[in-house]
Structures are given as structure tokens and as C-alpha cells.
Amino acid sequence: AYIRLIRQSFDGILCGFVIPYLAKKEVEKLIADCARILNEDGLILISGNLGDYEQSQKQNASTGEGPQLYSFNYSVDYLQKQLRSNGFRVLKSFEYHHSYDGFEAEEMVVIAEK
């Protein structure tokens, strides 16, 4: 919510596992705000949970401790579309399986240039 208050610009923005905690409208706003504050030729990296948005649900932390949090899933195609519609050129995207002490997850990374 406070990204709109930033008045300086940046060469790179890292959104590492931010989007699992944002609904679609919030992701769209985040990408638009990042486009505004990113320098020309600047890079953005976005990572998050890979999957069907409609299958998003509350889940436990990977440590198994603390309260459950609602975690949103996204497709690589959705993120690429949002980035392109905000003037970004997608450079690379990949998907991977993550396993940590019995916690299993499908995750993704998308890197784009303004």
C-alpha cells in the first residue's frame, strides 16, 4: 500500500514471495506501481507459489509453527501477462519444486525488464 508514496526510482526491484499474500487486484497494483518507480532498463524479479488461483487456500508455515495464512497461487502466464501490460519485457521464467522438512511446494520465478 505504501509503494505509491515512493518518489525515487530504482534499477532493480525484488518481490521475493510477496505475491502469495496478495489477491489478484493487489498483484496488478503492485506491478503497476513497480513499473512507475523502476528506471528504464531496470529489472524486476517476482517469485511465488505456482498453481491455480482458484485452489488458493489457508496453509501452515513451512516450519509448521504459527497461525495459518491465506496463500495465493498464480500461473507464470498470468504474471507474464500483467508484466507485459505494464510495459515490461519478460526475460526469463522458471518453475521448480521446493521441499523443506516435509513441506512440499511448487514455486516460480519471473524476471522482466522495463
Secondary structure as the mmCIF struct_conf table of DSSP 4:
data_model
#
loop_
_struct_conf.conf_type_id
_struct_conf.id
_struct_conf.beg_label_comp_id
_struct_conf.beg_label_asym_id
_struct_conf.beg_label_seq_id
_struct_conf.end_label_comp_id
_struct_conf.end_label_asym_id
_struct_conf.end_label_seq_id
HELX_RH_3T_P HELX_RH_3T_P1 TYR A 2 LEU A 5
BEND BEND1 GLN A 8 GLN A 8
STRN STRN1 PHE A 10 GLY A 16
TURN_TY1_P TURN_TY1_P1 PHE A 17 PHE A 17
HELX_RH_3T_P HELX_RH_3T_P2 ILE A 19 TYR A 21
BEND BEND2 LEU A 22 LEU A 22
HELX_RH_AL_P HELX_RH_AL_P1 LYS A 24 ILE A 37
STRN STRN2 LEU A 38 LEU A 50
BEND BEND3 GLY A 51 GLY A 51
HELX_RH_3T_P HELX_RH_3T_P3 TYR A 53 GLN A 55
STRN STRN3 GLN A 57 GLN A 59
TURN_TY1_P TURN_TY1_P2 SER A 62 THR A 63
BEND BEND4 GLY A 64 GLY A 64
BEND BEND5 GLY A 66 GLY A 66
STRN STRN4 LEU A 69 SER A 71
STRN STRN5 ASN A 73 TYR A 74
HELX_RH_AL_P HELX_RH_AL_P2 VAL A 76 SER A 85
TURN_TY1_P TURN_TY1_P3 ASN A 86 GLY A 87
STRN STRN6 ARG A 89 TYR A 100
TURN_TY1_P TURN_TY1_P4 ASP A 101 GLY A 102
STRN STRN7 PHE A 103 GLU A 113
#
